[in-house]
């Protein structure tokens, strides 16, 4: 049972209502994490702003690979559910998503393996080895690297919000 109930648009604070409407338009449905964050409009707005910013420059495949890997490591079924769908839209296969191991060289190319390692190190150690960052910088520019770090950080944030509030899938 959720520790805080998701709010309908009508029951949400006035400041949250346009954000929730935009989410429904964008995704075609309400999502419990956003409907729950609606209790605190500034947190909802900040979270959606970061989420939108992640879509600007990092290839969707890398973004979703990193987000899904972090969510898997954190055992966040809620985020894994939605980001598995997004990862498939970004071109990842079920076989890849079922094996999120960076050493699966037959399933992931060297860039994807580096992204998986990055997401794992940042999630597990809250730090990333300099050699791995250098490897990533061979194919991502600084702006994209910032976005990758933010994608992993947002995954960890939403994973913890989901666990801390026991947010349920619809």
C-alpha positions in Angstrom: 0.0 0.0 0.0 1.5 3.4 -1.0 2.6 5.6 1.9 1.3 8.7 0.0 -1.6 8.4 -2.4 -1.3 9.5 -6.0 -3.4 12.5 -6.7 -5.8 13.1 -9.5 -5.3 16.3 -11.5 -8.4 17.8 -9.8 -7.2 16.9 -6.3 -3.6 18.0 -6.8 -2.4 21.4 -5.7 -3.0 24.1 -8.3 0.7 24.5 -9.1 0.9 20.7 -9.9 -2.2 20.5 -12.1 -0.6 21.9 -15.4 2.4 19.6 -14.9 0.2 16.5 -14.5 -1.9 17.5 -17.6 1.3 17.8 -19.6 2.5 14.4 -18.4 -0.8 12.8 -19.5 -0.5 14.5 -22.9 3.1 13.4 -23.3 2.7 9.8 -22.1 -0.9 9.2 -22.8 -1.6 8.4 -19.2 -1.1 9.4 -15.7 1.9 7.9 -13.9 1.8 7.2 -10.2 5.3 8.6 -9.4 4.3 12.0 -10.8 0.8 11.9 -9.4 2.4 11.2 -6.0 5.1 13.8 -6.3 2.2 16.2 -7.1 1.8 16.6 -3.3 4.9 18.8 -3.5 4.7 20.9 -6.7 8.3 22.1 -6.6 9.6 18.6 -6.4 7.3 17.5 -9.2 8.3 20.4 -11.4 12.0 19.9 -10.8 11.8 16.2 -11.4 9.9 16.6 -14.7 12.3 19.4 -15.8 15.3 17.1 -15.3 13.5 14.3 -17.0 12.8 16.5 -20.0 16.4 17.8 -20.1 17.7 14.2 -20.4 16.1 14.0 -23.8 18.1 16.8 -25.4 21.4 15.5 -26.4 22.3 12.0 -25.2 21.2 9.2 -27.7 18.1 7.6 -26.3 19.7 4.2 -26.4 22.4 5.2 -24.0 20.1 7.1 -21.7 17.6 4.3 -21.4 20.4 1.7 -21.1 21.9 3.6 -18.1 18.5 4.3 -16.5 17.4 0.7 -16.8 20.7 -0.6 -15.5 20.5 1.6 -12.4 16.9 0.6 -11.8 17.8 -3.1 -12.1 20.6 -2.7 -9.6 18.2 -0.9 -7.2 15.5 -3.5 -7.7 13.0 -0.8 -8.7 10.2 -2.7 -10.4 8.3 0.5 -11.1 11.1 2.3 -13.0 12.3 -1.0 -14.6 8.7 -1.5 -16.0 8.5 2.0 -17.7 12.1 2.2 -18.7 12.1 -1.2 -20.3 9.4 0.0 -22.6 11.4 3.2 -23.3 14.6 1.2 -23.9 12.8 -1.1 -26.4 11.6 2.0 -28.3 15.2 3.3 -28.3 16.3 0.1 -30.0 17.4 -2.3 -27.3 16.2 -5.9 -27.5 14.5 -8.1 -24.9 17.6 -10.2 -24.9 19.8 -7.2 -24.1 17.4 -6.0 -21.3 17.3 -9.5 -19.8 21.1 -9.5 -19.6 22.3 -6.2 -18.3 25.8 -7.5 -17.9 28.5 -5.2 -19.4 30.6 -8.2 -20.1 28.0 -9.6 -22.5 30.1 -8.7 -25.5 27.9 -10.6 -27.9 24.9 -8.5 -26.9 26.4 -5.0 -26.3 28.9 -3.1 -28.4 31.9 -1.5 -26.6 30.1 1.9 -26.2 27.0 0.2 -24.7 29.3 -1.8 -22.4 31.0 1.4 -21.2 27.6 3.0 -20.5 26.5 -0.1 -18.5 29.7 0.0 -16.5 29.3 3.8 -15.9 25.7 3.3 -14.6 26.8 0.4 -12.4 29.7 2.2 -10.9 27.8 5.4 -10.3 24.9 3.5 -8.8 26.9 1.1 -6.6 29.9 3.2 -5.6 28.5 6.8 -6.1 31.8 7.3 -8.1 33.2 6.4 -11.5 36.7 5.3 -12.3 38.7 7.8 -14.2 39.7 5.2 -16.9 36.0 4.5 -17.6 35.3 8.2 -17.9 38.1 8.5 -20.4 36.6 5.6 -22.3 33.2 7.3 -22.3 34.7 10.6 -23.5 35.9 8.9 -26.6 32.3 8.8 -27.9 30.4 11.3 -25.8 31.1 15.1 -25.5 31.1 16.9 -22.2 27.4 17.9 -22.5 26.4 14.3 -23.2 28.6 13.1 -20.3 26.7 15.5 -18.0 23.4 14.1 -19.3 24.6 10.5 -18.8 25.5 11.3 -15.2 22.2 13.1 -14.7 20.3 10.1 -16.2 21.9 7.7 -13.7 21.4 10.2 -10.8 17.7 10.6 -11.8 17.2 6.9 -12.0 18.7 6.5 -8.5 16.5 9.4 -7.2 13.3 8.0 -8.7 14.2 4.5 -7.5 14.5 5.8 -4.0 11.3 7.8 -4.2 9.4 4.8 -5.4 10.8 2.6 -2.6 10.5 5.3 0.1 6.8 5.9 -0.8 6.0 2.4 -1.9 4.6 3.7 -5.2 2.7 1.0 -7.1 2.3 0.3 -10.8 -1.2 1.1 -11.9 
